[in-house]
Amino acid sequence: MFYTVVLVLHNLLRWVVVLAGAWALVRAWSGWIGKRAWTTADRRAGMFFGISLDLQFLLGLILAIISPILQAAYADLGSLAMQDPFRFFLIEHMPVMIAAVVLAHIGTAAARKAADDTGKHRRAAIWFTLVALAIVLAIPWFRPLLRL
């Protein structure tokens, strides 16, 4: 029961992360291209993106511990872990998503430390684009897109 609840929450939060990432990307790129001033809304977009990623990471960490799929893979790391879907979650999904969380935090800090508004938008745009690419590559698109 607990596994199902966490899995559903992890699945639903995926869309919050995608929407928050899109919002942060639009704010960053439009600010950079349009040479806008860095505003509280820009900062909040990046912060909300980071917070949603952190919550998603926490749920993913819980799933990594309680998931029957991963428990089976942990039990037979020699052969079973290298077969789909085990390989995808162990070798592709988890490391790339951890990297995405780290990149998001680096990008937020880099944007905050930039000297001027254009630099803040540029740094946010570049880093958040890298995060978005990592997320798109590591989402398990072969799983149900909406699991309730």
Secondary structure, DSSP 8 states (H G I E B T S, - for coil): -HHHHHHHHHHHHHHHHHHHHHHHHHHHHHHHHHT----HHHHHHHHHHHHHHHHHHHHHHHHHHH-HHHHHHHHTTTTGGGSTTHHIIIIIIHHHHHHHHHHHHHHHHHHHH-SSHHHHHHHHHHHHHHHHHHHHHHS-TTS-SS--
